[in-house]
């Protein structure tokens, strides 16, 4: 038997999840852009004969942020999440 209320709730959950996933994708893209900017700044400084600004620790922090987001997305997708 068709339950329109349940279908509405299911579609509402899907829309929330899609919005949340889109937000996570945007967050990932912003971190990737930061990393590219860090690389470019280091290359620029090297071309001027100066020392680099961003060292391994700064890149590791960005990698850790990406890993956290990836784990959150995987958890939400596999468990059905709360979004």
DSSP file (Angstrom, degrees, kcal/mol; ACC not computed):
  #  RESIDUE AA STRUCTURE BP1 BP2  ACC     N-H-->O    O-->H-N    N-H-->O    O-->H-N    TCO  KAPPA ALPHA  PHI   PSI    X-CA   Y-CA   Z-CA
    1    1 A X              0   0    0      0, 0.0     2,-0.2     0, 0.0     0, 0.0   0.000 360.0 360.0 360.0 131.7    0.0    0.0    0.0
    2    2 A X        -     0   0    0      1,-0.1     2,-0.6     4,-0.0     0, 0.0  -0.485 360.0-161.8 -72.0 134.2    1.3    3.4   -1.0
    3    3 A X     >  -     0   0    0     -2,-0.2     4,-2.3     1,-0.1     5,-0.2  -0.886   6.1-172.6-119.8  97.9    2.0    5.8    1.9
    4    4 A X  H  > S+     0   0    0     -2,-0.6     4,-2.2     1,-0.2    -1,-0.1   0.823  85.6  56.0 -61.6 -31.6    2.3    9.4    0.5
    5    5 A X  H  > S+     0   0    0      2,-0.2     4,-2.3     1,-0.2    -1,-0.2   0.935 109.4  45.4 -66.1 -44.9    3.4   10.7    3.9
    6    6 A X  H  > S+     0   0    0      1,-0.2     4,-2.9     2,-0.2    -2,-0.2   0.906 112.2  52.2 -64.3 -41.0    6.4    8.3    4.0
    7    7 A X  H  X S+     0   0    0     -4,-2.3     4,-2.5     1,-0.2    -1,-0.2   0.896 109.2  50.4 -61.2 -40.1    7.2    9.1    0.4
    8    8 A X  H  X S+     0   0    0     -4,-2.2     4,-2.5     2,-0.2    -2,-0.2   0.923 112.1  46.6 -62.9 -45.1    7.2   12.8    1.3
    9    9 A X  H  X S+     0   0    0     -4,-2.3     4,-2.5     2,-0.2    -2,-0.2   0.895 111.9  51.2 -65.6 -39.4    9.5   12.2    4.2
   10   10 A X  H  X S+     0   0    0     -4,-2.9     4,-2.4     2,-0.2    -2,-0.2   0.928 112.7  45.2 -62.4 -44.8   11.8   10.0    2.1
   11   11 A X  H  X S+     0   0    0     -4,-2.5     4,-2.3     2,-0.2    -2,-0.2   0.887 111.8  52.7 -66.9 -38.1   12.0   12.7   -0.6
   12   12 A X  H  X S+     0   0    0     -4,-2.5     4,-2.1     2,-0.2    -2,-0.2   0.915 110.4  47.8 -62.5 -43.0   12.6   15.4    2.1
   13   13 A X  H  X S+     0   0    0     -4,-2.5     4,-2.7     2,-0.2    -2,-0.2   0.916 110.0  52.7 -64.0 -42.8   15.4   13.3    3.5
   14   14 A X  H  X S+     0   0    0     -4,-2.4     4,-2.7     1,-0.2    -2,-0.2   0.912 109.4  49.1 -59.1 -43.4   16.9   12.8    0.1
   15   15 A X  H  X S+     0   0    0     -4,-2.3     4,-2.3     2,-0.2    -1,-0.2   0.900 111.7  48.5 -64.7 -40.8   16.9   16.6   -0.6
   16   16 A X  H  X S+     0   0    0     -4,-2.1     4,-2.6     2,-0.2    -2,-0.2   0.919 112.7  48.6 -64.1 -42.6   18.5   17.3    2.8
   17   17 A X  H  X S+     0   0    0     -4,-2.7     4,-3.0     2,-0.2     5,-0.2   0.915 110.5  50.6 -64.3 -42.9   21.2   14.7    2.1
   18   18 A X  H  X S+     0   0    0     -4,-2.7     4,-2.3     1,-0.2    -1,-0.2   0.910 112.0  48.0 -60.7 -41.9   21.8   16.1   -1.4
   19   19 A X  H  X S+     0   0    0     -4,-2.3     4,-2.1     2,-0.2    -2,-0.2   0.911 112.5  48.3 -64.4 -42.5   22.2   19.6    0.1
   20   20 A X  H  X S+     0   0    0     -4,-2.6     4,-2.2     2,-0.2    -2,-0.2   0.924 112.0  48.9 -63.9 -44.5   24.6   18.3    2.7
   21   21 A X  H  X S+     0   0    0     -4,-3.0     4,-2.4     1,-0.2    -1,-0.2   0.887 109.6  52.3 -63.7 -38.4   26.7   16.4    0.2
   22   22 A X  H  X S+     0   0    0     -4,-2.3     4,-2.3    -5,-0.2    -1,-0.2   0.900 108.7  51.0 -62.9 -40.3   26.8   19.5   -2.0
   23   23 A X  H  X S+     0   0    0     -4,-2.1     4,-2.1     2,-0.2    -2,-0.2   0.893 109.9  49.4 -63.0 -39.8   28.1   21.5    1.0
   24   24 A X  H  X S+     0   0    0     -4,-2.2     4,-2.5     2,-0.2    -2,-0.2   0.893 109.6  51.9 -66.2 -39.1   30.7   18.9    1.7
   25   25 A X  H  X S+     0   0    0     -4,-2.4     4,-2.4     2,-0.2    -2,-0.2   0.902 109.9  49.2 -63.3 -40.6   31.8   19.0   -2.0
   26   26 A X  H  X S+     0   0    0     -4,-2.3     4,-2.2     2,-0.2    -2,-0.2   0.896 109.9  51.5 -64.9 -39.8   32.1   22.7   -1.8
   27   27 A X  H  X S+     0   0    0     -4,-2.1     4,-2.0     2,-0.2    -2,-0.2   0.919 110.1  49.2 -62.5 -43.9   34.2   22.4    1.4
   28   28 A X  H  X S+     0   0    0     -4,-2.5     4,-2.6     1,-0.2    -2,-0.2   0.923 110.4  51.0 -60.3 -45.3   36.5   20.0   -0.3
   29   29 A X  H  X S+     0   0    0     -4,-2.4     4,-2.2     1,-0.2    -1,-0.2   0.877 108.6  51.3 -62.2 -37.7   36.9   22.3   -3.3
   30   30 A X  H  X S+     0   0    0     -4,-2.2     4,-2.1     2,-0.2    -1,-0.2   0.893 110.7  48.1 -68.7 -37.6   37.7   25.2   -1.1
   31   31 A X  H  X S+     0   0    0     -4,-2.0     4,-2.4     2,-0.2    -2,-0.2   0.913 110.9  51.3 -67.1 -41.5   40.4   23.2    0.7
   32   32 A X  H  X S+     0   0    0     -4,-2.6     4,-2.3     1,-0.2    -2,-0.2   0.898 109.6  50.4 -61.1 -39.8   41.8   22.0   -2.6
   33   33 A X  H  X S+     0   0    0     -4,-2.2     4,-2.3     2,-0.2    -1,-0.2   0.898 108.7  52.0 -64.9 -40.6   41.9   25.7   -3.8
   34   34 A X  H  X S+     0   0    0     -4,-2.1     4,-2.4     2,-0.2    -2,-0.2   0.920 109.1  50.4 -60.3 -43.3   43.8   26.6   -0.6
   35   35 A X  H  X S+     0   0    0     -4,-2.4     4,-2.5     1,-0.2    -2,-0.2   0.921 109.8  49.6 -61.8 -44.5   46.3   23.9   -1.2
   36   36 A X  H  X S+     0   0    0     -4,-2.3     4,-2.5     1,-0.2    -1,-0.2   0.889 111.1  50.3 -62.1 -38.4   46.9   25.1   -4.8
   37   37 A X  H  X S+     0   0    0     -4,-2.3     4,-2.5     2,-0.2    -1,-0.2   0.886 109.4  51.0 -65.2 -38.9   47.4   28.6   -3.5
   38   38 A X  H  X S+     0   0    0     -4,-2.4     4,-2.3     2,-0.2    16,-0.3   0.913 111.3  47.9 -64.2 -42.8   49.9   27.4   -0.9
   39   39 A X  H  X S+     0   0    0     -4,-2.5     4,-2.6     2,-0.2    -2,-0.2   0.934 112.4  49.0 -62.7 -46.1   51.8   25.6   -3.6
   40   40 A X  H  X S+     0   0    0     -4,-2.5     4,-2.6     1,-0.2    -2,-0.2   0.904 110.3  50.7 -62.3 -42.1   51.8   28.6   -5.8
   41   41 A X  H  X S+     0   0    0     -4,-2.5     4,-2.4     2,-0.2    -1,-0.2   0.921 111.1  48.5 -62.5 -43.8   53.0   30.9   -3.0
   42   42 A X  H  X S+     0   0    0     -4,-2.3     4,-2.3     2,-0.2    -2,-0.2   0.928 112.5  48.4 -61.1 -45.0   55.8   28.5   -2.2
   43   43 A X  H  X S+     0   0    0     -4,-2.6     4,-2.3     1,-0.2    -2,-0.2   0.901 110.8  51.3 -62.7 -40.8   56.8   28.4   -5.9
   44   44 A X  H  X S+     0   0    0     -4,-2.6     4,-1.2     2,-0.2    -1,-0.2   0.933 110.6  47.8 -61.5 -46.7   56.7   32.1   -6.2
   45   45 A X  H  <>S+     0   0    0     -4,-2.4     5,-3.1     1,-0.2     3,-0.3   0.881 110.4  52.0 -64.1 -37.9   58.9   32.6   -3.2
   46   46 A X  H ><5S+     0   0    0     -4,-2.3     3,-1.6     1,-0.2    -1,-0.2   0.908 105.6  55.3 -63.2 -40.4   61.4   30.1   -4.5
   47   47 A X  H 3<5S+     0   0    0     -4,-2.3    -1,-0.2     1,-0.3    -2,-0.2   0.774 108.0  49.6 -64.4 -24.4   61.5   31.9   -7.8
   48   48 A X  T 3<5S-     0   0    0     -4,-1.2    -1,-0.3    -3,-0.3    -2,-0.2   0.436 120.7-110.7 -89.8  -1.0   62.4   35.0   -5.9
   49   49 A X  T < 5S+     0   0    0     -3,-1.6    -3,-0.2     1,-0.3     2,-0.2   0.670  77.8 128.3  79.4  17.0   65.1   33.2   -4.1
   50   50 A X      < -     0   0    0     -5,-3.1    -1,-0.3    -6,-0.2     2,-0.1  -0.535  64.1 -93.6 -99.2 168.5   63.2   33.4   -0.8
   51   51 A X        -     0   0    0     -2,-0.2    -1,-0.1     1,-0.1     2,-0.1  -0.393  46.1 -97.6 -77.1 159.0   62.3   30.6    1.6
   52   52 A X        -     0   0    0      1,-0.1    -1,-0.1    -2,-0.1   -10,-0.1  -0.406  20.8-154.9 -76.0 154.5   58.9   28.8    1.4
   53   53 A X  S    S+     0   0    0    -15,-0.2     2,-0.6     1,-0.2    -1,-0.1   0.834  78.0  59.1 -93.3 -43.3   56.1   29.9    3.7
   54   54 A X        -     0   0    0    -16,-0.3    -1,-0.2     3,-0.1     2,-0.1  -0.804  67.8-176.3 -99.6 121.8   54.1   26.6    3.8
   55   55 A X    >>  -     0   0    0     -2,-0.6     4,-1.5    -3,-0.1     3,-0.8  -0.417  46.7 -79.6-105.1-178.0   55.9   23.6    5.1
   56   56 A X  H 3> S+     0   0    0      1,-0.2     4,-2.7     2,-0.2     5,-0.2   0.844 125.0  60.1 -53.1 -39.6   54.8   20.0    5.5
   57   57 A X  H 3> S+     0   0    0      1,-0.2     4,-2.2     2,-0.2    -1,-0.2   0.899 103.6  50.4 -60.0 -41.4   52.8   20.6    8.6
   58   58 A X  H <> S+     0   0    0     -3,-0.8     4,-1.5     1,-0.2    -1,-0.2   0.901 113.2  45.7 -64.1 -40.9   50.5   23.1    6.8
   59   59 A X  H  X S+     0   0    0     -4,-1.5     4,-2.3     1,-0.2    -2,-0.2   0.872 110.3  54.2 -69.7 -36.3   49.9   20.6    4.0
   60   60 A X  H  X S+     0   0    0     -4,-2.7     4,-2.7     1,-0.2    -2,-0.2   0.885 104.6  54.7 -64.5 -38.1   49.3   17.8    6.5
   61   61 A X  H  X S+     0   0    0     -4,-2.2     4,-1.9     2,-0.2    -1,-0.2   0.900 109.4  47.3 -62.0 -40.3   46.6   19.9    8.2
   62   62 A X  H  X S+     0   0    0     -4,-1.5     4,-2.2     2,-0.2    -2,-0.2   0.905 111.5  50.8 -67.0 -40.7   44.8   20.3    4.9
   63   63 A X  H  X S+     0   0    0     -4,-2.3     4,-2.4     1,-0.2    -2,-0.2   0.902 109.1  51.5 -62.7 -40.5   45.1   16.6    4.2
   64   64 A X  H  X S+     0   0    0     -4,-2.7     4,-2.3     2,-0.2    -1,-0.2   0.893 108.4  51.5 -63.0 -39.6   43.7   15.8    7.7
   65   65 A X  H  X S+     0   0    0     -4,-1.9     4,-2.1     2,-0.2    -2,-0.2   0.910 110.6  48.4 -63.5 -41.9   40.7   18.1    7.0
   66   66 A X  H  X S+     0   0    0     -4,-2.2     4,-2.5     1,-0.2    -2,-0.2   0.893 110.5  51.6 -65.1 -39.3   40.0   16.4    3.7
   67   67 A X  H  X S+     0   0    0     -4,-2.4     4,-2.5     2,-0.2    -2,-0.2   0.909 108.3  51.4 -63.4 -42.2   40.2   13.0    5.4
   68   68 A X  H  X S+     0   0    0     -4,-2.3     4,-2.3     2,-0.2    -2,-0.2   0.928 111.4  47.0 -60.4 -46.2   37.7   14.1    8.1
   69   69 A X  H  X S+     0   0    0     -4,-2.1     4,-2.6     1,-0.2     5,-0.2   0.924 111.5  51.8 -62.1 -44.1   35.3   15.2    5.4
   70   70 A X  H  X S+     0   0    0     -4,-2.5     4,-2.6     1,-0.2    -2,-0.2   0.909 110.2  48.1 -60.3 -43.2   35.7   12.0    3.5
   71   71 A X  H  X S+     0   0    0     -4,-2.5     4,-2.6     2,-0.2    -1,-0.2   0.904 111.4  50.8 -64.4 -41.2   35.0    9.9    6.6
   72   72 A X  H  X S+     0   0    0     -4,-2.3     4,-2.5     2,-0.2    -2,-0.2   0.921 111.9  46.9 -62.2 -44.3   31.9   12.0    7.4
   73   73 A X  H  X S+     0   0    0     -4,-2.6     4,-2.7     2,-0.2     5,-0.2   0.938 112.8  48.8 -64.1 -46.7   30.6   11.6    3.9
   74   74 A X  H  X S+     0   0    0     -4,-2.6     4,-2.7    -5,-0.2     5,-0.3   0.920 111.8  49.6 -59.5 -44.3   31.3    7.8    3.8
   75   75 A X  H  X S+     0   0    0     -4,-2.6     4,-2.4     1,-0.2     6,-0.5   0.929 112.6  47.1 -60.5 -46.5   29.6    7.4    7.2
   76   76 A X  H  X S+     0   0    0     -4,-2.5     4,-1.3     1,-0.2    -2,-0.2   0.907 114.9  46.0 -62.6 -43.0   26.5    9.3    6.2
   77   77 A X  H  < S+     0   0    0     -4,-2.7    -2,-0.2    -5,-0.2    -1,-0.2   0.910 117.1  42.8 -68.9 -42.4   26.2    7.5    2.9
   78   78 A X  H  < S+     0   0    0     -4,-2.7    -2,-0.2    -5,-0.2    -1,-0.2   0.851 122.6  36.1 -74.1 -34.1   26.7    4.0    4.4
   79   79 A X  H  < S-     0   0    0     -4,-2.4    -1,-0.2    -5,-0.3    -2,-0.2   0.560 106.1-114.9 -97.5  -8.8   24.5    4.5    7.5
   80   80 A X     <  -     0   0    0     -4,-1.3    -4,-0.1    -5,-0.2    -3,-0.1   0.292  51.4-145.7  88.0 -12.1   21.8    6.6    6.0
   81   81 A X        -     0   0    0     -6,-0.5    -5,-0.1     1,-0.2   -64,-0.0   0.336  20.7 -85.2  48.0-173.3   22.9    9.4    8.3
   82   82 A X              0   0    0      1,-0.1    -1,-0.2   -65,-0.0    -6,-0.0   0.322 360.0 360.0-111.8   2.8   20.9   12.0   10.0
   83   83 A X              0   0    0     -3,-0.1   -63,-0.2    -7,-0.1   -64,-0.1   0.449 360.0 360.0 -94.1 360.0   20.9   14.6    7.2
